[in-house]
Amino acid sequence: MRELENAVERAYILCPALTIGLKQLPAKVGALARGGQEGFDEMNFLKIEKRLIVWALTNTSWNQSRAAEVLGITRKQLRTKMKNFGLLSS
């Protein structure tokens, strides 16, 4: 599971598109996903995405502009994701 998290984290940060596909993931992880094995579903992806956002915010002292830059998304996109994950106070 940790290998999957690392692969998705790397792809998320480096992927220029808004969607991560199997092409952006290492072959081993892509094979796991194509094999239909447990561990690569939307729920796990959302958990990983939330962890990445919290990681970026923590490492930037919760500076949303800097965290968005680290994640390669706009501040507006980050705030939307934070709202969806319950990370905004209001």
MOPAC internal coordinates of N, CA, C and O (Angstrom, degrees):
PM7 1SCF
backbone

  N    0.0000 0     0.00 0     0.00 0    0    0    0
  C    1.4423 1     0.00 0     0.00 0    1    0    0
  C    1.5292 1   111.07 1     0.00 0    2    1    0
  O    1.2310 1   120.40 1   141.80 1    3    2    1
  N    1.3241 1   116.85 1   -38.20 1    3    2    1
  C    1.4648 1   120.28 1  -179.34 1    5    3    2
  C    1.5258 1   110.15 1   -63.44 1    6    5    3
  O    1.2310 1   120.46 1   141.89 1    7    6    5
  N    1.3240 1   116.73 1   -38.11 1    7    6    5
  C    1.4634 1   120.48 1   178.62 1    9    7    6
  C    1.5303 1   111.05 1   -61.99 1   10    9    7
  O    1.2310 1   120.74 1   139.68 1   11   10    9
  N    1.3315 1   116.18 1   -40.32 1   11   10    9
  C    1.4556 1   120.64 1   177.72 1   13   11   10
  C    1.5206 1   110.57 1   -64.21 1   14   13   11
  O    1.2310 1   120.50 1   135.70 1   15   14   13
  N    1.3119 1   116.65 1   -44.30 1   15   14   13
  C    1.4597 1   120.48 1   179.10 1   17   15   14
  C    1.5248 1   110.81 1   -59.77 1   18   17   15
  O    1.2310 1   120.51 1   135.05 1   19   18   17
  N    1.3287 1   116.63 1   -44.95 1   19   18   17
  C    1.4646 1   120.05 1   179.16 1   21   19   18
  C    1.5212 1   111.40 1   -62.58 1   22   21   19
  O    1.2310 1   120.48 1   137.92 1   23   22   21
  N    1.3161 1   116.69 1   -42.08 1   23   22   21
  C    1.4656 1   121.15 1  -179.31 1   25   23   22
  C    1.5271 1   111.03 1   -64.59 1   26   25   23
  O    1.2310 1   120.31 1   136.00 1   27   26   25
  N    1.3221 1   117.01 1   -44.00 1   27   26   25
  C    1.4614 1   120.73 1  -179.75 1   29   27   26
  C    1.5266 1   110.25 1   -68.92 1   30   29   27
  O    1.2310 1   120.37 1   140.66 1   31   30   29
  N    1.3262 1   116.91 1   -39.34 1   31   30   29
  C    1.4638 1   120.15 1   177.71 1   33   31   30
  C    1.5307 1   110.25 1   -59.60 1   34   33   31
  O    1.2310 1   120.63 1   132.44 1   35   34   33
  N    1.3152 1   116.39 1   -47.56 1   35   34   33
  C    1.4622 1   120.66 1  -179.97 1   37   35   34
  C    1.5301 1   110.78 1   -62.24 1   38   37   35
  O    1.2310 1   120.43 1   133.56 1   39   38   37
  N    1.3248 1   116.78 1   -46.44 1   39   38   37
  C    1.4653 1   120.86 1  -179.64 1   41   39   38
  C    1.5250 1   110.73 1   -63.30 1   42   41   39
  O    1.2310 1   120.34 1   139.57 1   43   42   41
  N    1.3088 1   116.95 1   -40.43 1   43   42   41
  C    1.4614 1   121.75 1  -178.60 1   45   43   42
  C    1.5197 1   111.04 1   -62.61 1   46   45   43
  O    1.2310 1   120.95 1   137.18 1   47   46   45
  N    1.3165 1   115.79 1   -42.82 1   47   46   45
  C    1.4568 1   120.21 1  -177.65 1   49   47   46
  C    1.5247 1   111.11 1   -73.62 1   50   49   47
  O    1.2310 1   120.11 1   142.57 1   51   50   49
  N    1.3206 1   117.40 1   -37.43 1   51   50   49
  C    1.4571 1   121.19 1  -174.36 1   53   51   50
  C    1.5244 1   114.76 1   -93.07 1   54   53   51
  O    1.2310 1   119.67 1   164.78 1   55   54   53
  N    1.3189 1   118.24 1   -15.22 1   55   54   53
  C    1.4600 1   121.69 1  -174.91 1   57   55   54
  C    1.5263 1   110.12 1   -76.43 1   58   57   55
  O    1.2310 1   120.01 1   -55.18 1   59   58   57
  N    1.3398 1   117.59 1   124.82 1   59   58   57
  C    1.4593 1   119.84 1   179.52 1   61   59   58
  C    1.5290 1   112.77 1   -74.86 1   62   61   59
  O    1.2310 1   120.10 1   157.86 1   63   62   61
  N    1.3075 1   117.42 1   -22.14 1   63   62   61
  C    1.4643 1   121.02 1  -178.80 1   65   63   62
  C    1.5261 1   110.06 1   -86.43 1   66   65   63
  O    1.2310 1   121.00 1   -13.10 1   67   66   65
  N    1.3158 1   115.70 1   166.90 1   67   66   65
  C    1.4641 1   119.89 1   178.58 1   69   67   66
  C    1.5291 1   111.80 1   -81.40 1   70   69   67
  O    1.2310 1   120.60 1   166.55 1   71   70   69
  N    1.3247 1   116.46 1   -13.45 1   71   70   69
  C    1.4563 1   120.96 1  -178.62 1   73   71   70
  C    1.5199 1   110.02 1  -117.31 1   74   73   71
  O    1.2310 1   120.72 1   -48.05 1   75   74   73
  N    1.3119 1   116.24 1   131.95 1   75   74   73
  C    1.4561 1   121.03 1   176.08 1   77   75   74
  C    1.5220 1   107.65 1   -92.56 1   78   77   75
  O    1.2310 1   120.66 1   -55.27 1   79   78   77
  N    1.3100 1   116.34 1   124.73 1   79   78   77
  C    1.4595 1   121.71 1   177.63 1   81   79   78
  C    1.5155 1   110.59 1  -107.83 1   82   81   79
  O    1.2310 1   121.13 1    -2.92 1   83   82   81
  N    1.3241 1   115.44 1   177.08 1   83   82   81
  C    1.4584 1   119.88 1  -179.90 1   85   83   82
  C    1.5214 1   111.91 1   -62.74 1   86   85   83
  O    1.2310 1   120.16 1   154.62 1   87   86   85
  N    1.3449 1   117.30 1   -25.38 1   87   86   85
  C    1.4672 1   120.74 1   179.51 1   89   87   86
  C    1.5307 1   111.96 1   -63.91 1   90   89   87
  O    1.2310 1   120.29 1   150.93 1   91   90   89
  N    1.3226 1   117.06 1   -29.07 1   91   90   89
  C    1.4578 1   120.74 1  -177.84 1   93   91   90
  C    1.5306 1   112.56 1   -84.79 1   94   93   91
  O    1.2310 1   120.37 1   172.16 1   95   94   93
  N    1.3152 1   116.89 1    -7.84 1   95   94   93
  C    1.4657 1   121.02 1  -177.41 1   97   95   94
  C    1.5269 1   110.66 1  -102.15 1   98   97   95
  O    1.2310 1   120.26 1   -28.25 1   99   98   97
  N    1.3387 1   117.11 1   151.75 1   99   98   97
  C    1.4590 1   119.71 1   176.33 1  101   99   98
  C    1.5289 1   111.13 1   -58.26 1  102  101   99
  O    1.2310 1   120.58 1   -27.11 1  103  102  101
  N    1.3177 1   116.49 1   152.89 1  103  102  101
  C    1.4668 1   121.83 1  -176.55 1  105  103  102
  C    1.5309 1   112.13 1   -55.05 1  106  105  103
  O    1.2310 1   120.33 1   139.69 1  107  106  105
  N    1.3128 1   116.97 1   -40.31 1  107  106  105
  C    1.4703 1   120.88 1  -178.20 1  109  107  106
  C    1.5339 1   111.02 1   -63.02 1  110  109  107
  O    1.2310 1   120.45 1   138.01 1  111  110  109
  N    1.3130 1   116.74 1   -41.99 1  111  110  109
  C    1.4619 1   121.48 1   179.40 1  113  111  110
  C    1.5271 1   110.14 1   -70.32 1  114  113  111
  O    1.2310 1   120.54 1   138.57 1  115  114  113
  N    1.3245 1   116.57 1   -41.43 1  115  114  113
  C    1.4652 1   120.79 1   177.51 1  117  115  114
  C    1.5123 1   111.87 1   -60.44 1  118  117  115
  O    1.2310 1   120.52 1   140.19 1  119  118  117
  N    1.3283 1   116.61 1   -39.81 1  119  118  117
  C    1.4680 1   120.57 1   178.38 1  121  119  118
  C    1.5251 1   110.47 1   -65.01 1  122  121  119
  O    1.2310 1   120.46 1   141.92 1  123  122  121
  N    1.3019 1   116.73 1   -38.08 1  123  122  121
  C    1.4633 1   121.23 1   177.18 1  125  123  122
  C    1.5214 1   110.47 1   -61.58 1  126  125  123
  O    1.2310 1   120.90 1   135.38 1  127  126  125
  N    1.3272 1   115.88 1   -44.62 1  127  126  125
  C    1.4659 1   120.26 1  -179.54 1  129  127  126
  C    1.5231 1   111.10 1   -65.50 1  130  129  127
  O    1.2310 1   120.34 1   136.29 1  131  130  129
  N    1.3284 1   116.96 1   -43.71 1  131  130  129
  C    1.4649 1   120.00 1  -179.76 1  133  131  130
  C    1.5180 1   111.68 1   -67.11 1  134  133  131
  O    1.2310 1   120.75 1   151.90 1  135  134  133
  N    1.3336 1   116.17 1   -28.10 1  135  134  133
  C    1.4617 1   120.12 1  -179.26 1  137  135  134
  C    1.5083 1   112.93 1   -75.53 1  138  137  135
  O    1.2310 1   120.36 1   172.04 1  139  138  137
  N    1.3156 1   116.92 1    -7.96 1  139  138  137
  C    1.4594 1   120.71 1   177.68 1  141  139  138
  C    1.5086 1   113.63 1    72.32 1  142  141  139
  O    1.2310 1   120.39 1  -163.95 1  143  142  141
  N    1.3228 1   116.87 1    16.05 1  143  142  141
  C    1.4548 1   119.30 1  -179.78 1  145  143  142
  C    1.5192 1   109.80 1   -72.67 1  146  145  143
  O    1.2310 1   121.47 1   -23.90 1  147  146  145
  N    1.3025 1   114.80 1   156.10 1  147  146  145
  C    1.4489 1   120.10 1  -179.95 1  149  147  146
  C    1.5158 1   110.42 1   -64.60 1  150  149  147
  O    1.2310 1   120.05 1   -28.90 1  151  150  149
  N    1.2989 1   117.50 1   151.10 1  151  150  149
  C    1.4451 1   121.55 1   176.49 1  153  151  150
  C    1.5155 1   113.40 1   113.27 1  154  153  151
  O    1.2310 1   119.50 1   174.26 1  155  154  153
  N    1.3084 1   118.57 1    -5.74 1  155  154  153
  C    1.4622 1   120.67 1  -179.05 1  157  155  154
  C    1.5144 1   107.87 1  -134.30 1  158  157  155
  O    1.2310 1   120.51 1  -105.95 1  159  158  157
  N    1.3041 1   116.63 1    74.05 1  159  158  157
  C    1.4527 1   120.49 1   178.09 1  161  159  158
  C    1.5287 1   109.23 1  -131.20 1  162  161  159
  O    1.2310 1   121.09 1    -4.26 1  163  162  161
  N    1.3046 1   115.52 1   175.74 1  163  162  161
  C    1.4713 1   120.36 1  -174.96 1  165  163  162
  C    1.5168 1   112.10 1   -60.69 1  166  165  163
  O    1.2310 1   120.30 1   140.96 1  167  166  165
  N    1.3360 1   117.03 1   -39.04 1  167  166  165
  C    1.4559 1   119.97 1  -178.05 1  169  167  166
  C    1.5229 1   110.65 1   -63.12 1  170  169  167
  O    1.2310 1   120.29 1   135.66 1  171  170  169
  N    1.3284 1   117.05 1   -44.34 1  171  170  169
  C    1.4604 1   119.41 1   178.05 1  173  171  170
  C    1.5177 1   110.67 1   -64.27 1  174  173  171
  O    1.2310 1   120.07 1   140.81 1  175  174  173
  N    1.3238 1   117.48 1   -39.19 1  175  174  173
  C    1.4559 1   120.31 1   178.92 1  177  175  174
  C    1.5253 1   110.32 1   -61.25 1  178  177  175
  O    1.2310 1   120.24 1   137.67 1  179  178  177
  N    1.3220 1   117.15 1   -42.33 1  179  178  177
  C    1.4690 1   120.00 1   179.67 1  181  179  178
  C    1.5229 1   111.00 1   -64.49 1  182  181  179
  O    1.2310 1   120.11 1   142.00 1  183  182  181
  N    1.3215 1   117.40 1   -38.00 1  183  182  181
  C    1.4653 1   120.37 1   176.96 1  185  183  182
  C    1.5210 1   110.49 1   -64.09 1  186  185  183
  O    1.2310 1   120.87 1   137.77 1  187  186  185
  N    1.3211 1   115.95 1   -42.23 1  187  186  185
  C    1.4627 1   120.40 1   179.15 1  189  187  186
  C    1.5251 1   109.99 1   -65.65 1  190  189  187
  O    1.2310 1   120.70 1   137.06 1  191  190  189
  N    1.3374 1   116.26 1   -42.94 1  191  190  189
  C    1.4589 1   120.30 1   179.46 1  193  191  190
  C    1.5325 1   110.32 1   -59.53 1  194  193  191
  O    1.2310 1   120.22 1   135.80 1  195  194  193
  N    1.3141 1   117.19 1   -44.20 1  195  194  193
  C    1.4641 1   120.47 1   179.61 1  197  195  194
  C    1.5244 1   110.34 1   -63.38 1  198  197  195
  O    1.2310 1   120.22 1   138.13 1  199  198  197
  N    1.3275 1   117.19 1   -41.87 1  199  198  197
  C    1.4604 1   120.44 1   178.92 1  201  199  198
  C    1.5266 1   110.98 1   -62.56 1  202  201  199
  O    1.2310 1   120.43 1   141.02 1  203  202  201
  N    1.3336 1   116.78 1   -38.98 1  203  202  201
  C    1.4589 1   120.60 1   178.00 1  205  203  202
  C    1.5215 1   111.42 1   -64.00 1  206  205  203
  O    1.2310 1   121.07 1   137.93 1  207  206  205
  N    1.3096 1   115.57 1   -42.07 1  207  206  205
  C    1.4674 1   120.13 1   179.65 1  209  207  206
  C    1.5255 1   110.16 1   -64.76 1  210  209  207
  O    1.2310 1   120.33 1   133.73 1  211  210  209
  N    1.3146 1   116.97 1   -46.27 1  211  210  209
  C    1.4676 1   120.65 1   178.57 1  213  211  210
  C    1.5249 1   109.82 1   -62.56 1  214  213  211
  O    1.2310 1   120.31 1   139.18 1  215  214  213
  N    1.3343 1   117.01 1   -40.82 1  215  214  213
  C    1.4674 1   121.30 1   177.84 1  217  215  214
  C    1.5233 1   110.14 1   -59.47 1  218  217  215
  O    1.2310 1   120.19 1   131.06 1  219  218  217
  N    1.3295 1   117.25 1   -48.94 1  219  218  217
  C    1.4666 1   121.05 1  -178.83 1  221  219  218
  C    1.5197 1   110.74 1   -63.18 1  222  221  219
  O    1.2310 1   120.22 1   137.42 1  223  222  221
  N    1.3247 1   117.18 1   -42.58 1  223  222  221
  C    1.4638 1   120.36 1   179.54 1  225  223  222
  C    1.5315 1   111.11 1   -65.31 1  226  225  223
  O    1.2310 1   120.46 1   137.26 1  227  226  225
  N    1.2994 1   116.72 1   -42.74 1  227  226  225
  C    1.4612 1   120.81 1   179.93 1  229  227  226
  C    1.5268 1   110.94 1   -62.82 1  230  229  227
  O    1.2310 1   121.01 1   136.55 1  231  230  229
  N    1.3302 1   115.67 1   -43.45 1  231  230  229
  C    1.4664 1   120.18 1  -177.68 1  233  231  230
  C    1.5186 1   113.72 1   -75.17 1  234  233  231
  O    1.2310 1   120.19 1   171.77 1  235  234  233
  N    1.3180 1   117.25 1    -8.23 1  235  234  233
  C    1.4635 1   121.14 1   175.87 1  237  235  234
  C    1.5262 1   110.69 1  -116.51 1  238  237  235
  O    1.2310 1   120.48 1  -159.77 1  239  238  237
  N    1.3199 1   116.69 1    20.23 1  239  238  237
  C    1.4735 1   122.64 1  -178.54 1  241  239  238
  C    1.5227 1   111.03 1    54.06 1  242  241  239
  O    1.2310 1   120.51 1  -140.52 1  243  242  241
  N    1.3056 1   116.63 1    39.48 1  243  242  241
  C    1.4719 1   125.43 1   178.57 1  245  243  242
  C    1.5256 1   112.46 1    61.18 1  246  245  243
  O    1.2310 1   120.68 1  -152.18 1  247  246  245
  N    1.3317 1   116.31 1    27.82 1  247  246  245
  C    1.4616 1   120.98 1   172.95 1  249  247  246
  C    1.5237 1   107.01 1   -81.68 1  250  249  247
  O    1.2310 1   120.51 1   -72.39 1  251  250  249
  N    1.3170 1   116.62 1   107.61 1  251  250  249
  C    1.4614 1   121.26 1  -172.83 1  253  251  250
  C    1.5233 1   113.04 1   -64.30 1  254  253  251
  O    1.2310 1   119.84 1   142.65 1  255  254  253
  N    1.3080 1   117.91 1   -37.35 1  255  254  253
  C    1.4676 1   120.61 1   179.45 1  257  255  254
  C    1.5216 1   110.78 1   -64.55 1  258  257  255
  O    1.2310 1   120.55 1   134.10 1  259  258  257
  N    1.3202 1   116.55 1   -45.90 1  259  258  257
  C    1.4652 1   120.59 1   179.72 1  261  259  258
  C    1.5243 1   110.88 1   -68.29 1  262  261  259
  O    1.2310 1   119.92 1   140.02 1  263  262  261
  N    1.3236 1   117.75 1   -39.98 1  263  262  261
  C    1.4612 1   120.95 1   179.08 1  265  263  262
  C    1.5283 1   110.64 1   -62.82 1  266  265  263
  O    1.2310 1   120.60 1   137.93 1  267  266  265
  N    1.3210 1   116.45 1   -42.07 1  267  266  265
  C    1.4670 1   120.55 1   178.04 1  269  267  266
  C    1.5184 1   110.25 1   -61.61 1  270  269  267
  O    1.2310 1   120.82 1   139.22 1  271  270  269
  N    1.3182 1   116.04 1   -40.78 1  271  270  269
  C    1.4649 1   120.29 1   178.74 1  273  271  270
  C    1.5287 1   110.79 1   -63.25 1  274  273  271
  O    1.2310 1   120.27 1   136.50 1  275  274  273
  N    1.3212 1   117.10 1   -43.50 1  275  274  273
  C    1.4656 1   121.66 1   178.19 1  277  275  274
  C    1.5281 1   110.51 1   -60.16 1  278  277  275
  O    1.2310 1   120.79 1   139.72 1  279  278  277
  N    1.3291 1   116.10 1   -40.28 1  279  278  277
  C    1.4627 1   121.03 1  -178.42 1  281  279  278
  C    1.5279 1   113.20 1   -80.87 1  282  281  279
  O    1.2310 1   120.60 1   168.20 1  283  282  281
  N    1.3188 1   116.46 1   -11.80 1  283  282  281
  C    1.4598 1   119.72 1   179.32 1  285  283  282
  C    1.5149 1   113.59 1    76.06 1  286  285  283
  O    1.2310 1   121.08 1  -150.15 1  287  286  285
  N    1.3322 1   115.54 1    29.85 1  287  286  285
  C    1.4652 1   120.77 1   178.44 1  289  287  286
  C    1.5279 1   108.36 1  -129.02 1  290  289  287
  O    1.2310 1   120.46 1   -10.40 1  291  290  289
  N    1.3162 1   116.73 1   169.60 1  291  290  289
  C    1.4535 1   119.49 1   177.72 1  293  291  290
  C    1.5248 1   110.01 1   -78.71 1  294  293  291
  O    1.2310 1   121.17 1   -18.50 1  295  294  293
  N    1.3203 1   115.36 1   161.50 1  295  294  293
  C    1.4691 1   119.69 1   177.12 1  297  295  294
  C    1.5313 1   110.23 1   -61.91 1  298  297  295
  O    1.2310 1   120.75 1   142.44 1  299  298  297
  N    1.3188 1   116.17 1   -37.56 1  299  298  297
  C    1.4667 1   120.08 1   178.80 1  301  299  298
  C    1.5332 1   110.49 1   -62.72 1  302  301  299
  O    1.2310 1   120.29 1   136.83 1  303  302  301
  N    1.3290 1   117.05 1   -43.17 1  303  302  301
  C    1.4631 1   120.28 1   178.04 1  305  303  302
  C    1.5231 1   110.24 1   -62.62 1  306  305  303
  O    1.2310 1   120.65 1   137.67 1  307  306  305
  N    1.3357 1   116.37 1   -42.33 1  307  306  305
  C    1.4607 1   120.34 1   178.94 1  309  307  306
  C    1.5182 1   110.55 1   -61.03 1  310  309  307
  O    1.2310 1   119.93 1   133.84 1  311  310  309
  N    1.3263 1   117.73 1   -46.16 1  311  310  309
  C    1.4678 1   120.63 1  -179.39 1  313  311  310
  C    1.5261 1   111.37 1   -62.43 1  314  313  311
  O    1.2310 1   120.41 1   141.89 1  315  314  313
  N    1.3331 1   116.82 1   -38.11 1  315  314  313
  C    1.4683 1   120.32 1   177.54 1  317  315  314
  C    1.5242 1   110.01 1   -62.82 1  318  317  315
  O    1.2310 1   120.89 1   134.79 1  319  318  317
  N    1.3238 1   115.91 1   -45.21 1  319  318  317
  C    1.4671 1   120.01 1   179.24 1  321  319  318
  C    1.5247 1   110.48 1   -64.96 1  322  321  319
  O    1.2310 1   120.45 1   138.82 1  323  322  321
  N    1.3309 1   116.75 1   -41.18 1  323  322  321
  C    1.4660 1   120.33 1   178.23 1  325  323  322
  C    1.5281 1   110.06 1   -60.69 1  326  325  323
  O    1.2310 1   120.40 1   137.09 1  327  326  325
  N    1.3225 1   116.84 1   -42.91 1  327  326  325
  C    1.4648 1   120.88 1   178.88 1  329  327  326
  C    1.5309 1   110.08 1   -62.04 1  330  329  327
  O    1.2310 1   120.64 1   134.33 1  331  330  329
  N    1.3302 1   116.38 1   -45.67 1  331  330  329
  C    1.4707 1   120.38 1  -179.43 1  333  331  330
  C    1.5150 1   112.79 1   -62.71 1  334  333  331
  O    1.2310 1   120.44 1   148.19 1  335  334  333
  N    1.3417 1   116.76 1   -31.81 1  335  334  333
  C    1.4620 1   120.95 1  -179.79 1  337  335  334
  C    1.5266 1   113.17 1   -93.13 1  338  337  335
  O    1.2310 1   120.59 1  -176.51 1  339  338  337
  N    1.3385 1   116.48 1     3.49 1  339  338  337
  C    1.4606 1   119.76 1   178.48 1  341  339  338
  C    1.5252 1   112.84 1    73.02 1  342  341  339
  O    1.2310 1   120.27 1  -148.96 1  343  342  341
  N    1.3235 1   117.09 1    31.04 1  343  342  341
  C    1.4536 1   121.07 1  -178.05 1  345  343  342
  C    1.5200 1   113.48 1   -99.27 1  346  345  343
  O    1.2310 1   119.90 1   179.55 1  347  346  345
  N    1.3129 1   117.80 1    -0.45 1  347  346  345
  C    1.4612 1   122.03 1   176.97 1  349  347  346
  C    1.5225 1   109.15 1  -100.90 1  350  349  347
  O    1.2310 1   120.95 1   -40.57 1  351  350  349
  N    1.3156 1   115.79 1   139.43 1  351  350  349
  C    1.4621 1   119.12 1  -177.59 1  353  351  350
  C    1.5135 1   112.52 1   -72.61 1  354  353  351
  O    1.2310 1   119.70 1   152.38 1  355  354  353
  N    1.3323 1   118.17 1   -27.62 1  355  354  353
  C    1.4790 1   119.30 1   177.84 1  357  355  354
  C    1.4949 1   111.12 1  -149.45 1  358  357  355
  O    1.2310 1   120.10 1   180.00 1  359  358  357

